[in-house]
């Protein structure tokens, strides 16, 4: 499941922002992996192009809903950070 974040018209082309939660893996200088759940944004070809930290919600109910949605990240392949870009494991 993905969420539509905004629609903006740029000339004649409509840009649609899609995001979801994914597990993102980074590797430090000692080749030790680290995993986090991040908000991942996708381009018009459904390729991940950006990610960021998860933020707090405005109410307990919204926080519960976000937690349930975040859990869906475990149902998708891990995204690995390679040269500053997100790459789906197995590609």
PDB file as gemmi writes it, atoms N, CA and C in Angstrom:
CRYST1    1.000    1.000    1.000  90.00  90.00  90.00 P 1                      
ATOM      1  N   UNK A   1       0.839  -1.173   0.000  1.00  0.00           N  
ATOM      2  CA  UNK A   1       0.000   0.000   0.000  1.00  0.00           C  
ATOM      3  C   UNK A   1       0.884   1.236   0.000  1.00  0.00           C  
ATOM      4  N   UNK A   2       0.536   2.190  -0.785  1.00  0.00           N  
ATOM      5  CA  UNK A   2       1.254   3.459  -0.846  1.00  0.00           C  
ATOM      6  C   UNK A   2       0.268   4.590  -0.614  1.00  0.00           C  
ATOM      7  N   UNK A   3       0.791   5.707  -0.202  1.00  0.00           N  
ATOM      8  CA  UNK A   3      -0.044   6.878   0.029  1.00  0.00           C  
ATOM      9  C   UNK A   3       0.295   7.972  -0.969  1.00  0.00           C  
ATOM     10  N   UNK A   4      -0.733   8.642  -1.452  1.00  0.00           N  
ATOM     11  CA  UNK A   4      -0.583   9.804  -2.312  1.00  0.00           C  
ATOM     12  C   UNK A   4      -0.350  10.995  -1.396  1.00  0.00           C  
ATOM     13  N   UNK A   5       0.773  11.689  -1.574  1.00  0.00           N  
ATOM     14  CA  UNK A   5       1.060  12.801  -0.689  1.00  0.00           C  
ATOM     15  C   UNK A   5       0.624  14.134  -1.269  1.00  0.00           C  
ATOM     16  N   UNK A   6       0.719  14.300  -2.572  1.00  0.00           N  
ATOM     17  CA  UNK A   6       0.320  15.571  -3.169  1.00  0.00           C  
ATOM     18  C   UNK A   6       0.235  15.428  -4.683  1.00  0.00           C  
ATOM     19  N   UNK A   7      -0.458  16.357  -5.278  1.00  0.00           N  
ATOM     20  CA  UNK A   7      -0.507  16.466  -6.738  1.00  0.00           C  
ATOM     21  C   UNK A   7      -0.133  17.900  -7.058  1.00  0.00           C  
ATOM     22  N   UNK A   8       0.774  18.065  -7.964  1.00  0.00           N  
ATOM     23  CA  UNK A   8       1.153  19.415  -8.372  1.00  0.00           C  
ATOM     24  C   UNK A   8       1.292  19.423  -9.882  1.00  0.00           C  
ATOM     25  N   UNK A   9       0.771  20.443 -10.492  1.00  0.00           N  
ATOM     26  CA  UNK A   9       0.864  20.542 -11.941  1.00  0.00           C  
ATOM     27  C   UNK A   9       2.106  21.335 -12.302  1.00  0.00           C  
ATOM     28  N   UNK A  10       2.923  20.762 -13.157  1.00  0.00           N  
ATOM     29  CA  UNK A  10       4.157  21.391 -13.599  1.00  0.00           C  
ATOM     30  C   UNK A  10       4.068  21.483 -15.126  1.00  0.00           C  
ATOM     31  N   UNK A  11       3.674  22.643 -15.619  1.00  0.00           N  
ATOM     32  CA  UNK A  11       3.397  22.739 -17.048  1.00  0.00           C  
ATOM     33  C   UNK A  11       2.144  21.936 -17.334  1.00  0.00           C  
ATOM     34  N   UNK A  12       2.262  20.951 -18.210  1.00  0.00           N  
ATOM     35  CA  UNK A  12       1.122  20.105 -18.533  1.00  0.00           C  
ATOM     36  C   UNK A  12       1.208  18.756 -17.833  1.00  0.00           C  
ATOM     37  N   UNK A  13       2.319  18.494 -17.183  1.00  0.00           N  
ATOM     38  CA  UNK A  13       2.539  17.196 -16.547  1.00  0.00           C  
ATOM     39  C   UNK A  13       2.128  17.257 -15.075  1.00  0.00           C  
ATOM     40  N   UNK A  14       1.419  16.244 -14.618  1.00  0.00           N  
ATOM     41  CA  UNK A  14       1.019  16.194 -13.217  1.00  0.00           C  
ATOM     42  C   UNK A  14       2.003  15.301 -12.468  1.00  0.00           C  
ATOM     43  N   UNK A  15       2.529  15.833 -11.389  1.00  0.00           N  
ATOM     44  CA  UNK A  15       3.464  15.086 -10.552  1.00  0.00           C  
ATOM     45  C   UNK A  15       2.695  14.549  -9.358  1.00  0.00           C  
ATOM     46  N   UNK A  16       2.813  13.254  -9.106  1.00  0.00           N  
ATOM     47  CA  UNK A  16       2.128  12.626  -7.992  1.00  0.00           C  
ATOM     48  C   UNK A  16       3.175  12.074  -7.043  1.00  0.00           C  
ATOM     49  N   UNK A  17       3.069  12.424  -5.786  1.00  0.00           N  
ATOM     50  CA  UNK A  17       4.013  11.926  -4.794  1.00  0.00           C  
ATOM     51  C   UNK A  17       3.454  10.707  -4.079  1.00  0.00           C  
ATOM     52  N   UNK A  18       4.139   9.595  -4.171  1.00  0.00           N  
ATOM     53  CA  UNK A  18       3.727   8.354  -3.532  1.00  0.00           C  
ATOM     54  C   UNK A  18       4.780   7.973  -2.502  1.00  0.00           C  
ATOM     55  N   UNK A  19       4.343   7.486  -1.342  1.00  0.00           N  
ATOM     56  CA  UNK A  19       5.283   7.051  -0.315  1.00  0.00           C  
ATOM     57  C   UNK A  19       4.687   5.891   0.467  1.00  0.00           C  
ATOM     58  N   UNK A  20       5.573   5.183   1.158  1.00  0.00           N  
ATOM     59  CA  UNK A  20       5.164   4.164   2.111  1.00  0.00           C  
ATOM     60  C   UNK A  20       6.314   3.948   3.096  1.00  0.00           C  
ATOM     61  N   UNK A  21       6.113   3.061   4.054  1.00  0.00           N  
ATOM     62  CA  UNK A  21       7.174   2.720   4.990  1.00  0.00           C  
ATOM     63  C   UNK A  21       7.907   1.492   4.483  1.00  0.00           C  
ATOM     64  N   UNK A  22       9.232   1.519   4.581  1.00  0.00           N  
ATOM     65  CA  UNK A  22      10.056   0.392   4.163  1.00  0.00           C  
ATOM     66  C   UNK A  22      11.192   0.191   5.155  1.00  0.00           C  
ATOM     67  N   UNK A  23      11.716  -1.012   5.197  1.00  0.00           N  
ATOM     68  CA  UNK A  23      12.928  -1.272   5.953  1.00  0.00           C  
ATOM     69  C   UNK A  23      14.094  -0.854   5.071  1.00  0.00           C  
ATOM     70  N   UNK A  24      14.973  -0.003   5.615  1.00  0.00           N  
ATOM     71  CA  UNK A  24      16.145   0.481   4.879  1.00  0.00           C  
ATOM     72  C   UNK A  24      17.393   0.017   5.619  1.00  0.00           C  
ATOM     73  N   UNK A  25      18.343  -0.546   4.867  1.00  0.00           N  
ATOM     74  CA  UNK A  25      19.595  -1.019   5.443  1.00  0.00           C  
ATOM     75  C   UNK A  25      20.734  -0.109   5.010  1.00  0.00           C  
ATOM     76  N   UNK A  26      21.547   0.298   5.967  1.00  0.00           N  
ATOM     77  CA  UNK A  26      22.782   1.015   5.667  1.00  0.00           C  
ATOM     78  C   UNK A  26      23.936   0.175   6.190  1.00  0.00           C  
ATOM     79  N   UNK A  27      25.126   0.394   5.642  1.00  0.00           N  
ATOM     80  CA  UNK A  27      26.318  -0.329   6.056  1.00  0.00           C  
ATOM     81  C   UNK A  27      27.374   0.698   6.443  1.00  0.00           C  
ATOM     82  N   UNK A  28      27.963   0.546   7.638  1.00  0.00           N  
ATOM     83  CA  UNK A  28      28.970   1.509   8.082  1.00  0.00           C  
ATOM     84  C   UNK A  28      30.346   1.178   7.493  1.00  0.00           C  
ATOM     85  N   UNK A  29      31.339   1.951   7.868  1.00  0.00           N  
ATOM     86  CA  UNK A  29      32.696   1.788   7.316  1.00  0.00           C  
ATOM     87  C   UNK A  29      33.309   0.443   7.668  1.00  0.00           C  
ATOM     88  N   UNK A  30      32.828  -0.172   8.719  1.00  0.00           N  
ATOM     89  CA  UNK A  30      33.338  -1.489   9.128  1.00  0.00           C  
ATOM     90  C   UNK A  30      32.495  -2.624   8.554  1.00  0.00           C  
ATOM     91  N   UNK A  31      31.630  -2.290   7.592  1.00  0.00           N  
ATOM     92  CA  UNK A  31      30.748  -3.235   6.908  1.00  0.00           C  
ATOM     93  C   UNK A  31      29.701  -3.847   7.837  1.00  0.00           C  
ATOM     94  N   UNK A  32      29.340  -3.128   8.898  1.00  0.00           N  
ATOM     95  CA  UNK A  32      28.312  -3.581   9.829  1.00  0.00           C  
ATOM     96  C   UNK A  32      26.970  -3.000   9.405  1.00  0.00           C  
ATOM     97  N   UNK A  33      25.952  -3.877   9.164  1.00  0.00           N  
ATOM     98  CA  UNK A  33      24.653  -3.374   8.722  1.00  0.00           C  
ATOM     99  C   UNK A  33      23.843  -2.778   9.864  1.00  0.00           C  
ATOM    100  N   UNK A  34      22.964  -1.854   9.494  1.00  0.00           N  
ATOM    101  CA  UNK A  34      22.027  -1.232  10.416  1.00  0.00           C  
ATOM    102  C   UNK A  34      20.688  -1.135   9.702  1.00  0.00           C  
ATOM    103  N   UNK A  35      19.598  -1.402  10.400  1.00  0.00           N  
ATOM    104  CA  UNK A  35      18.269  -1.406   9.798  1.00  0.00           C  
ATOM    105  C   UNK A  35      17.383  -0.377  10.468  1.00  0.00           C  
ATOM    106  N   UNK A  36      16.530   0.281   9.666  1.00  0.00           N  
ATOM    107  CA  UNK A  36      15.566   1.244  10.207  1.00  0.00           C  
ATOM    108  C   UNK A  36      14.307   1.211   9.354  1.00  0.00           C  
ATOM    109  N   UNK A  37      13.203   1.594   9.961  1.00  0.00           N  
ATOM    110  CA  UNK A  37      11.977   1.772   9.186  1.00  0.00           C  
ATOM    111  C   UNK A  37      11.927   3.239   8.802  1.00  0.00           C  
ATOM    112  N   UNK A  38      11.812   3.501   7.500  1.00  0.00           N  
ATOM    113  CA  UNK A  38      11.824   4.869   6.986  1.00  0.00           C  
ATOM    114  C   UNK A  38      10.629   5.118   6.089  1.00  0.00           C  
ATOM    115  N   UNK A  39      10.281   6.382   5.957  1.00  0.00           N  
ATOM    116  CA  UNK A  39       9.283   6.809   4.979  1.00  0.00           C  
ATOM    117  C   UNK A  39      10.028   6.928   3.659  1.00  0.00           C  
ATOM    118  N   UNK A  40       9.606   6.147   2.645  1.00  0.00           N  
ATOM    119  CA  UNK A  40      10.285   6.107   1.350  1.00  0.00           C  
ATOM    120  C   UNK A  40       9.375   6.722   0.293  1.00  0.00           C  
ATOM    121  N   UNK A  41       9.938   7.600  -0.536  1.00  0.00           N  
ATOM    122  CA  UNK A  41       9.195   8.275  -1.603  1.00  0.00           C  
ATOM    123  C   UNK A  41       9.602   7.690  -2.954  1.00  0.00           C  
ATOM    124  N   UNK A  42       8.623   7.639  -3.884  1.00  0.00           N  
ATOM    125  CA  UNK A  42       8.810   7.002  -5.194  1.00  0.00           C  
ATOM    126  C   UNK A  42       8.591   7.992  -6.327  1.00  0.00           C  
ATOM    127  N   UNK A  43       9.309   7.758  -7.447  1.00  0.00           N  
ATOM    128  CA  UNK A  43       9.123   8.593  -8.630  1.00  0.00           C  
ATOM    129  C   UNK A  43       7.978   8.040  -9.477  1.00  0.00           C  
ATOM    130  N   UNK A  44       7.764   8.650 -10.650  1.00  0.00           N  
ATOM    131  CA  UNK A  44       6.650   8.245 -11.507  1.00  0.00           C  
ATOM    132  C   UNK A  44       6.804   6.839 -12.079  1.00  0.00           C  
ATOM    133  N   UNK A  45       8.016   6.265 -11.997  1.00  0.00           N  
ATOM    134  CA  UNK A  45       8.254   4.893 -12.445  1.00  0.00           C  
ATOM    135  C   UNK A  45       8.233   3.902 -11.287  1.00  0.00           C  
ATOM    136  N   UNK A  46       7.743   4.357 -10.129  1.00  0.00           N  
ATOM    137  CA  UNK A  46       7.641   3.547  -8.913  1.00  0.00           C  
ATOM    138  C   UNK A  46       9.003   3.098  -8.387  1.00  0.00           C  
ATOM    139  N   UNK A  47      10.040   3.880  -8.669  1.00  0.00           N  
ATOM    140  CA  UNK A  47      11.388   3.611  -8.152  1.00  0.00           C  
ATOM    141  C   UNK A  47      11.614   4.492  -6.932  1.00  0.00           C  
ATOM    142  N   UNK A  48      12.146   3.918  -5.839  1.00  0.00           N  
ATOM    143  CA  UNK A  48      12.407   4.737  -4.662  1.00  0.00           C  
ATOM    144  C   UNK A  48      13.518   5.743  -4.929  1.00  0.00           C  
ATOM    145  N   UNK A  49      13.304   6.997  -4.507  1.00  0.00           N  
ATOM    146  CA  UNK A  49      14.327   8.016  -4.733  1.00  0.00           C  
ATOM    147  C   UNK A  49      14.714   8.775  -3.475  1.00  0.00           C  
ATOM    148  N   UNK A  50      13.948   8.656  -2.422  1.00  0.00           N  
ATOM    149  CA  UNK A  50      14.292   9.390  -1.211  1.00  0.00           C  
ATOM    150  C   UNK A  50      13.684   8.746   0.017  1.00  0.00           C  
ATOM    151  N   UNK A  51      14.302   8.999   1.147  1.00  0.00           N  
ATOM    152  CA  UNK A  51      13.793   8.440   2.384  1.00  0.00           C  
ATOM    153  C   UNK A  51      14.126   9.367   3.539  1.00  0.00           C  
ATOM    154  N   UNK A  52      13.394   9.197   4.626  1.00  0.00           N  
ATOM    155  CA  UNK A  52      13.610  10.046   5.782  1.00  0.00           C  
ATOM    156  C   UNK A  52      13.129   9.387   7.058  1.00  0.00           C  
ATOM    157  N   UNK A  53      13.454  10.019   8.142  1.00  0.00           N  
ATOM    158  CA  UNK A  53      13.061   9.501   9.442  1.00  0.00           C  
ATOM    159  C   UNK A  53      11.550   9.561   9.616  1.00  0.00           C  
ATOM    160  N   UNK A  54      11.043   8.706  10.454  1.00  0.00           N  
ATOM    161  CA  UNK A  54       9.626   8.686  10.779  1.00  0.00           C  
ATOM    162  C   UNK A  54       9.377   9.715  11.879  1.00  0.00           C  
ATOM    163  N   UNK A  55       8.302  10.483  11.741  1.00  0.00           N  
ATOM    164  CA  UNK A  55       7.985  11.527  12.710  1.00  0.00           C  
ATOM    165  C   UNK A  55       6.826  11.112  13.604  1.00  0.00           C  
ATOM    166  N   UNK A  56       6.658  11.853  14.674  1.00  0.00           N  
ATOM    167  CA  UNK A  56       5.556  11.609  15.610  1.00  0.00           C  
ATOM    168  C   UNK A  56       4.238  12.071  15.002  1.00  0.00           C  
ATOM    169  N   UNK A  57       3.132  11.568  15.550  1.00  0.00           N  
ATOM    170  CA  UNK A  57       1.805  11.958  15.095  1.00  0.00           C  
ATOM    171  C   UNK A  57       1.151  12.907  16.093  1.00  0.00           C  
ATOM    172  N   UNK A  58       0.031  13.490  15.674  1.00  0.00           N  
ATOM    173  CA  UNK A  58      -0.657  14.499  16.478  1.00  0.00           C  
ATOM    174  C   UNK A  58      -1.566  13.923  17.567  1.00  0.00           C  
ATOM    175  N   UNK A  59      -1.916  12.644  17.463  1.00  0.00           N  
ATOM    176  CA  UNK A  59      -2.791  12.048  18.470  1.00  0.00           C  
ATOM    177  C   UNK A  59      -2.401  10.591  18.672  1.00  0.00           C  
ATOM    178  N   UNK A  60      -2.867  10.023  19.774  1.00  0.00           N  
ATOM    179  CA  UNK A  60      -2.598   8.622  20.051  1.00  0.00           C  
ATOM    180  C   UNK A  60      -3.208   7.738  18.975  1.00  0.00           C  
ATOM    181  N   UNK A  61      -4.416   8.063  18.520  1.00  0.00           N  
ATOM    182  CA  UNK A  61      -5.071   7.264  17.481  1.00  0.00           C  
ATOM    183  C   UNK A  61      -4.263   7.290  16.178  1.00  0.00           C  
ATOM    184  N   UNK A  62      -3.789   8.474  15.770  1.00  0.00           N  
ATOM    185  CA  UNK A  62      -2.957   8.571  14.562  1.00  0.00           C  
ATOM    186  C   UNK A  62      -1.664   7.794  14.726  1.00  0.00           C  
ATOM    187  N   UNK A  63      -1.083   7.839  15.923  1.00  0.00           N  
ATOM    188  CA  UNK A  63       0.148   7.097  16.179  1.00  0.00           C  
ATOM    189  C   UNK A  63      -0.087   5.596  16.057  1.00  0.00           C  
ATOM    190  N   UNK A  64      -1.217   5.112  16.566  1.00  0.00           N  
ATOM    191  CA  UNK A  64      -1.562   3.692  16.438  1.00  0.00           C  
ATOM    192  C   UNK A  64      -1.732   3.309  14.974  1.00  0.00           C  
ATOM    193  N   UNK A  65      -2.413   4.155  14.203  1.00  0.00           N  
ATOM    194  CA  UNK A  65      -2.606   3.882  12.778  1.00  0.00           C  
ATOM    195  C   UNK A  65      -1.267   3.856  12.043  1.00  0.00           C  
ATOM    196  N   UNK A  66      -0.384   4.790  12.361  1.00  0.00           N  
ATOM    197  CA  UNK A  66       0.944   4.820  11.733  1.00  0.00           C  
ATOM    198  C   UNK A  66       1.726   3.573  12.084  1.00  0.00           C  
ATOM    199  N   UNK A  67       1.638   3.141  13.329  1.00  0.00           N  
ATOM    200  CA  UNK A  67       2.344   1.938  13.762  1.00  0.00           C  
ATOM    201  C   UNK A  67       1.866   0.724  12.965  1.00  0.00           C  
ATOM    202  N   UNK A  68       0.549   0.602  12.794  1.00  0.00           N  
ATOM    203  CA  UNK A  68       0.011  -0.520  12.019  1.00  0.00           C  
ATOM    204  C   UNK A  68       0.476  -0.454  10.572  1.00  0.00           C  
ATOM    205  N   UNK A  69       0.513   0.748   9.999  1.00  0.00           N  
ATOM    206  CA  UNK A  69       0.970   0.905   8.617  1.00  0.00           C  
ATOM    207  C   UNK A  69       2.463   0.623   8.514  1.00  0.00           C  
ATOM    208  N   UNK A  70       3.234   1.068   9.505  1.00  0.00           N  
ATOM    209  CA  UNK A  70       4.673   0.800   9.493  1.00  0.00           C  
ATOM    210  C   UNK A  70       4.969  -0.691   9.484  1.00  0.00           C  
ATOM    211  N   UNK A  71       4.146  -1.469  10.151  1.00  0.00           N  
ATOM    212  CA  UNK A  71       4.357  -2.910  10.214  1.00  0.00           C  
ATOM    213  C   UNK A  71       4.335  -3.549   8.832  1.00  0.00           C  
ATOM    214  N   UNK A  72       3.670  -2.910   7.861  1.00  0.00           N  
ATOM    215  CA  UNK A  72       3.647  -3.464   6.501  1.00  0.00           C  
ATOM    216  C   UNK A  72       5.019  -3.411   5.835  1.00  0.00           C  
ATOM    217  N   UNK A  73       5.951  -2.641   6.391  1.00  0.00           N  
ATOM    218  CA  UNK A  73       7.310  -2.578   5.834  1.00  0.00           C  
ATOM    219  C   UNK A  73       7.989  -3.945   5.851  1.00  0.00           C  
ATOM    220  N   UNK A  74       7.604  -4.789   6.809  1.00  0.00           N  
ATOM    221  CA  UNK A  74       8.211  -6.115   6.908  1.00  0.00           C  
ATOM    222  C   UNK A  74       7.701  -7.076   5.844  1.00  0.00           C  
ATOM    223  N   UNK A  75       6.662  -6.693   5.114  1.00  0.00           N  
ATOM    224  CA  UNK A  75       6.100  -7.527   4.053  1.00  0.00           C  
ATOM    225  C   UNK A  75       6.756  -7.279   2.696  1.00  0.00           C  
ATOM    226  N   UNK A  76       7.674  -6.307   2.626  1.00  0.00           N  
ATOM    227  CA  UNK A  76       8.313  -5.939   1.365  1.00  0.00           C  
ATOM    228  C   UNK A  76       9.827  -6.163   1.464  1.00  0.00           C  
ATOM    229  N   UNK A  77      10.503  -6.295   0.308  1.00  0.00           N  
ATOM    230  CA  UNK A  77      11.953  -6.479   0.336  1.00  0.00           C  
ATOM    231  C   UNK A  77      12.661  -5.278   0.982  1.00  0.00           C  
ATOM    232  N   UNK A  78      13.789  -5.564   1.614  1.00  0.00           N  
ATOM    233  CA  UNK A  78      14.614  -4.523   2.232  1.00  0.00           C  
ATOM    234  C   UNK A  78      15.224  -3.654   1.141  1.00  0.00           C  
ATOM    235  N   UNK A  79      15.278  -2.342   1.376  1.00  0.00           N  
ATOM    236  CA  UNK A  79      15.954  -1.402   0.485  1.00  0.00           C  
ATOM    237  C   UNK A  79      17.330  -1.106   1.070  1.00  0.00           C  
ATOM    238  N   UNK A  80      18.380  -1.278   0.288  1.00  0.00           N  
ATOM    239  CA  UNK A  80      19.747  -1.029   0.743  1.00  0.00           C  
ATOM    240  C   UNK A  80      20.233   0.297   0.177  1.00  0.00           C  
ATOM    241  N   UNK A  81      20.934   1.067   1.003  1.00  0.00           N  
ATOM    242  CA  UNK A  81      21.521   2.323   0.544  1.00  0.00           C  
ATOM    243  C   UNK A  81      22.848   1.993  -0.130  1.00  0.00           C  
ATOM    244  N   UNK A  82      22.934   2.275  -1.444  1.00  0.00           N  
ATOM    245  CA  UNK A  82      24.147   2.021  -2.234  1.00  0.00           C  
ATOM    246  C   UNK A  82      24.506   3.315  -2.944  1.00  0.00           C  
ATOM    247  N   UNK A  83      25.651   3.862  -2.624  1.00  0.00           N  
ATOM    248  CA  UNK A  83      26.115   5.126  -3.219  1.00  0.00           C  
ATOM    249  C   UNK A  83      25.050   6.222  -3.114  1.00  0.00           C  
ATOM    250  N   UNK A  84      24.401   6.302  -1.956  1.00  0.00           N  
ATOM    251  CA  UNK A  84      23.423   7.353  -1.722  1.00  0.00           C  
ATOM    252  C   UNK A  84      22.061   7.131  -2.360  1.00  0.00           C  
ATOM    253  N   UNK A  85      21.840   5.949  -2.948  1.00  0.00           N  
ATOM    254  CA  UNK A  85      20.558   5.636  -3.579  1.00  0.00           C  
ATOM    255  C   UNK A  85      19.978   4.388  -2.958  1.00  0.00           C  
ATOM    256  N   UNK A  86      18.652   4.244  -3.036  1.00  0.00           N  
ATOM    257  CA  UNK A  86      17.980   3.070  -2.512  1.00  0.00           C  
ATOM    258  C   UNK A  86      17.895   1.994  -3.583  1.00  0.00           C  
ATOM    259  N   UNK A  87      18.308   0.779  -3.233  1.00  0.00           N  
ATOM    260  CA  UNK A  87      18.280  -0.361  -4.151  1.00  0.00           C  
ATOM    261  C   UNK A  87      17.569  -1.504  -3.447  1.00  0.00           C  
ATOM    262  N   UNK A  88      16.555  -2.061  -4.106  1.00  0.00           N  
ATOM    263  CA  UNK A  88      15.834  -3.180  -3.534  1.00  0.00           C  
ATOM    264  C   UNK A  88      16.740  -4.395  -3.508  1.00  0.00           C  
ATOM    265  N   UNK A  89      16.800  -5.064  -2.349  1.00  0.00           N  
ATOM    266  CA  UNK A  89      17.635  -6.265  -2.233  1.00  0.00           C  
ATOM    267  C   UNK A  89      17.136  -7.304  -3.232  1.00  0.00           C  
ATOM    268  N   UNK A  90      18.056  -7.931  -3.947  1.00  0.00           N  
ATOM    269  CA  UNK A  90      17.708  -8.914  -4.942  1.00  0.00           C  
ATOM    270  C   UNK A  90      17.768  -8.375  -6.354  1.00  0.00           C  
ATOM    271  N   UNK A  91      17.963  -7.045  -6.516  1.00  0.00           N  
ATOM    272  CA  UNK A  91      18.072  -6.459  -7.861  1.00  0.00           C  
ATOM    273  C   UNK A  91      19.476  -6.646  -8.388  1.00  0.00           C  
TER     274      UNK A  91                                                      
END                                                                             
